[in-house]
Amino acid sequence: MTVPGPTRTRDDPDRFADCQRAVEDRILELLGDAQVAGWTKQEVLAAMIEVAENTNLAMHQNVLSSVERELRKLMKRKDI
């Protein structure tokens, strides 16, 4: 199943709701697959939330690390 792409500009206030609808079918499919495998609905939903939060935090950490690396490079150049 393919996730449909955006049809609105990034600054359109309805774009986020469109994104939620776009991923909803895949999330429900994953939820169903996990339940068939033996996980409870509550376990799967909690796991999805945790994975989403951890992914978001990791992305922010990667950006922070990247900025820190660039700042260190700039600081070294100033020392020369």
Backbone as a chain_set.jsonl record, in Angstrom:
{"seq": "MTVPGPTRTRDDPDRFADCQRAVEDRILELLGDAQVAGWTKQEVLAAMIEVAENTNLAMHQNVLSSVERELRKLMKRKDI", "coords": {"N": [[0.852, -1.174, 0.0], [0.64, 2.13, -0.904], [1.623, 5.264, 0.393], [-0.169, 8.183, 0.007], [1.015, 11.206, -1.505], [1.593, 14.668, -0.509], [-0.805, 17.24, -1.218], [-1.098, 19.829, -0.721], [0.45, 23.021, 0.003], [3.368, 23.573, 2.079], [2.809, 25.509, 3.988], [0.105, 25.464, 4.308], [-2.651, 25.258, 6.467], [-4.157, 22.898, 6.622], [-2.563, 20.84, 5.86], [-1.254, 19.141, 7.742], [-3.37, 17.589, 8.781], [-4.038, 16.254, 6.446], [-1.743, 14.712, 6.146], [-1.956, 13.035, 8.359], [-4.232, 11.545, 7.637], [-3.163, 10.339, 5.401], [-1.25, 8.531, 6.371], [-2.71, 6.962, 8.034], [-4.057, 4.543, 7.149], [-1.904, 2.774, 6.74], [-0.876, 2.645, 9.327], [-3.011, 1.492, 10.708], [-3.052, -0.942, 9.396], [-0.569, -2.012, 10.198], [-1.07, -2.149, 12.946], [-3.121, -4.096, 12.961], [-1.693, -6.309, 11.862], [0.221, -6.726, 13.87], [-1.42, -7.412, 16.016], [-2.507, -9.804, 15.089], [-0.205, -11.274, 15.206], [-0.026, -11.641, 17.891], [0.287, -9.603, 19.766], [-1.174, -7.234, 22.048], [-3.684, -4.726, 21.428], [-3.27, -2.418, 22.95], [-0.569, -2.711, 23.687], [0.687, -2.523, 21.195], [-0.082, 0.043, 20.284], [1.106, 1.616, 22.298], [3.778, 0.954, 21.846], [4.114, 1.976, 19.25], [3.839, 4.719, 19.734], [6.033, 5.138, 21.431], [8.163, 4.436, 19.726], [7.829, 6.398, 17.756], [8.287, 8.74, 19.269], [10.95, 8.276, 20.126], [12.253, 8.193, 17.67], [11.83, 10.8, 16.781], [13.239, 12.213, 18.783], [15.817, 11.226, 18.297], [16.29, 12.25, 15.764], [16.388, 14.98, 16.334], [18.62, 14.961, 17.989], [20.55, 14.175, 16.152], [20.604, 16.419, 14.495], [21.467, 18.339, 16.313], [24.016, 17.278, 16.931], [25.201, 17.529, 14.424], [25.235, 20.312, 14.09], [26.909, 20.982, 16.219], [29.313, 19.772, 15.342], [29.849, 21.308, 13.055], [30.189, 23.813, 14.232], [32.499, 23.315, 15.752], [34.33, 22.955, 13.676], [34.335, 25.525, 12.564], [35.333, 26.958, 14.736], [37.941, 25.946, 14.89], [39.009, 26.915, 12.521], [39.084, 29.615, 13.076], [41.098, 29.713, 14.918], [43.377, 29.497, 13.451]], "CA": [[0.0, 0.0, 0.0], [1.428, 3.348, -1.037], [1.143, 6.451, 1.111], [-0.334, 9.289, -0.94], [1.821, 12.393, -1.254], [0.862, 15.892, -0.172], [-1.411, 18.018, -2.303], [-1.137, 21.215, -0.25], [1.752, 23.611, 0.282], [3.829, 23.37, 3.466], [2.234, 26.5, 4.899], [-1.352, 25.289, 4.379], [-3.008, 24.733, 7.793], [-4.784, 21.578, 6.53], [-1.584, 19.847, 5.414], [-1.001, 18.158, 8.797], [-4.512, 16.661, 8.8], [-3.884, 15.418, 5.26], [-0.674, 13.756, 6.443], [-2.52, 12.033, 9.273], [-5.084, 10.652, 6.838], [-2.316, 9.609, 4.456], [-0.554, 7.43, 7.042], [-3.646, 6.221, 8.885], [-4.306, 3.175, 6.673], [-0.712, 1.96, 6.998], [-0.78, 2.431, 10.769], [-4.042, 0.512, 11.066], [-2.594, -2.222, 8.855], [0.472, -2.474, 11.113], [-1.753, -2.505, 14.189], [-3.773, -5.387, 12.736], [-0.67, -7.341, 11.698], [0.835, -6.986, 15.172], [-2.407, -8.116, 16.832], [-2.558, -11.177, 14.573], [1.016, -11.919, 15.69], [-0.195, -11.955, 19.309], [0.401, -8.432, 20.628], [-2.459, -6.593, 22.311], [-3.844, -3.407, 20.809], [-2.648, -1.431, 23.833], [0.886, -2.86, 23.57], [1.118, -2.037, 19.885], [-0.218, 1.499, 20.252], [2.142, 2.178, 23.169], [5.054, 0.776, 21.15], [4.142, 2.93, 18.133], [4.072, 6.05, 20.304], [7.41, 5.158, 21.922], [9.052, 4.453, 18.561], [7.714, 7.726, 17.136], [8.969, 9.709, 20.135], [12.384, 8.02, 20.081], [12.719, 8.597, 16.343], [11.852, 12.262, 16.79], [14.358, 12.637, 19.626], [17.061, 10.885, 17.603], [16.462, 13.202, 14.673], [16.822, 16.231, 16.946], [19.984, 14.75, 18.464], [21.414, 14.182, 14.973], [20.74, 17.815, 14.071], [22.313, 18.985, 17.319], [25.389, 16.798, 16.722], [25.68, 18.111, 13.179], [25.518, 21.724, 14.369], [28.1, 21.02, 17.068], [30.466, 19.465, 14.487], [30.123, 22.472, 12.214], [30.725, 24.866, 15.091], [33.879, 22.966, 16.066], [35.118, 23.239, 12.474], [34.481, 26.976, 12.471], [36.209, 27.402, 15.819], [39.306, 25.575, 14.514], [39.431, 27.836, 11.467], [39.363, 30.908, 13.711], [42.366, 29.595, 15.641], [44.498, 29.539, 12.499]], "C": [[0.902, 1.243, 0.0], [0.79, 4.493, -0.253], [1.013, 7.578, 0.096], [0.496, 10.504, -0.527], [0.959, 13.605, -0.958], [0.312, 16.585, -1.414], [-1.468, 19.503, -1.944], [0.286, 21.714, -0.015], [2.099, 23.424, 1.758], [3.208, 24.347, 4.442], [0.717, 26.415, 5.004], [-1.72, 24.66, 5.721], [-3.643, 23.337, 7.762], [-3.804, 20.472, 6.139], [-1.337, 18.765, 6.471], [-2.134, 17.139, 8.87], [-4.453, 15.731, 7.592], [-2.829, 14.338, 5.501], [-1.186, 12.649, 7.37], [-3.395, 11.039, 8.513], [-4.249, 9.784, 5.905], [-1.64, 8.403, 5.117], [-1.489, 6.53, 7.845], [-3.844, 4.771, 8.427], [-3.117, 2.261, 6.952], [-0.566, 1.651, 8.481], [-1.797, 1.392, 11.222], [-3.676, -0.88, 10.557], [-1.525, -2.829, 9.77], [-0.127, -2.913, 12.443], [-2.412, -3.877, 14.059], [-2.777, -6.531, 12.614], [-0.048, -7.724, 13.042], [-0.134, -7.734, 16.087], [-2.532, -9.569, 16.382], [-1.34, -11.962, 15.074], [0.96, -12.215, 17.186], [-0.043, -10.796, 20.267], [-0.976, -7.844, 20.882], [-2.479, -5.226, 21.63], [-3.126, -2.35, 21.637], [-1.126, -1.499, 23.746], [1.392, -2.241, 22.271], [1.03, -0.519, 19.82], [0.844, 2.174, 21.12], [3.512, 2.072, 22.499], [5.188, 1.761, 19.998], [4.465, 4.343, 18.638], [5.53, 6.166, 20.752], [8.4, 5.229, 20.76], [9.017, 5.822, 17.886], [8.451, 8.78, 17.962], [10.484, 9.527, 20.076], [12.981, 8.436, 18.737], [12.826, 10.111, 16.267], [13.026, 12.786, 17.615], [15.696, 12.362, 18.941], [17.328, 11.859, 16.467], [16.954, 14.535, 15.217], [18.264, 16.118, 17.434], [20.959, 14.766, 17.292], [21.645, 15.605, 14.477], [21.662, 18.549, 15.03], [23.777, 18.571, 17.135], [25.993, 17.414, 15.471], [26.066, 19.578, 13.379], [26.782, 21.847, 15.215], [29.365, 20.739, 16.259], [30.855, 20.667, 13.64], [30.704, 23.628, 13.023], [32.178, 24.586, 15.463], [34.801, 23.26, 14.887], [35.377, 24.739, 12.344], [35.433, 27.508, 13.534], [37.664, 27.097, 15.49], [39.838, 26.529, 13.465], [39.806, 29.195, 12.047], [40.708, 30.901, 14.417], [43.572, 29.733, 14.711], [44.9, 30.955, 12.173]], "O": [[1.811, 1.364, 0.821], [-0.43, 4.657, -0.247], [1.975, 7.898, -0.602], [0.652, 10.787, 0.66], [-0.258, 13.573, -1.137], [0.889, 16.518, -2.5], [-1.844, 20.332, -2.772], [1.212, 20.919, 0.146], [1.225, 23.15, 2.581], [3.092, 24.034, 5.627], [0.104, 27.21, 5.716], [-1.157, 23.627, 6.084], [-3.663, 22.658, 8.788], [-4.176, 19.3, 6.094], [-1.223, 17.589, 6.126], [-1.877, 15.943, 9.009], [-4.781, 14.55, 7.702], [-3.009, 13.187, 5.103], [-0.878, 11.473, 7.177], [-3.301, 9.831, 8.728], [-4.59, 8.629, 5.65], [-1.478, 7.362, 4.48], [-1.089, 5.452, 8.284], [-3.799, 3.861, 9.254], [-3.294, 1.111, 7.353], [-0.183, 0.543, 8.858], [-1.481, 0.514, 12.025], [-3.96, -1.881, 11.216], [-1.572, -4.02, 10.078], [0.269, -3.937, 12.999], [-2.277, -4.72, 14.945], [-2.981, -7.6, 13.189], [0.179, -8.903, 13.316], [0.288, -8.6, 16.854], [-2.649, -10.467, 17.216], [-1.43, -13.163, 15.332], [1.799, -12.955, 17.701], [-0.225, -10.973, 21.472], [-1.857, -7.942, 20.027], [-1.438, -4.655, 21.304], [-2.45, -1.482, 21.085], [-0.461, -0.463, 23.733], [2.395, -1.528, 22.256], [1.96, 0.137, 19.352], [1.418, 3.188, 20.723], [4.315, 3.002, 22.578], [6.262, 2.323, 19.789], [5.265, 5.062, 18.038], [6.187, 7.172, 20.484], [9.362, 5.995, 20.807], [10.058, 6.346, 17.489], [9.162, 9.618, 17.408], [11.223, 10.507, 19.986], [14.088, 8.97, 18.683], [13.806, 10.642, 15.745], [13.727, 13.702, 17.186], [16.607, 13.188, 19.007], [18.472, 12.25, 16.238], [17.841, 15.155, 14.63], [19.041, 17.065, 17.309], [22.062, 15.301, 17.406], [22.757, 15.955, 14.083], [22.54, 19.298, 14.602], [24.673, 19.415, 17.179], [27.168, 17.782, 15.462], [27.104, 20.025, 12.891], [27.623, 22.709, 14.962], [30.385, 21.397, 16.464], [32.033, 21.003, 13.52], [31.599, 24.334, 12.559], [33.0, 25.503, 15.491], [35.915, 23.751, 15.069], [36.494, 25.165, 12.051], [36.24, 28.399, 13.268], [38.54, 27.911, 15.783], [41.006, 26.913, 13.517], [40.734, 29.847, 11.569], [41.381, 31.928, 14.512], [44.67, 30.055, 15.164], [45.825, 31.17, 11.389]]}, "num_chains": 1, "name": "protein.A"}
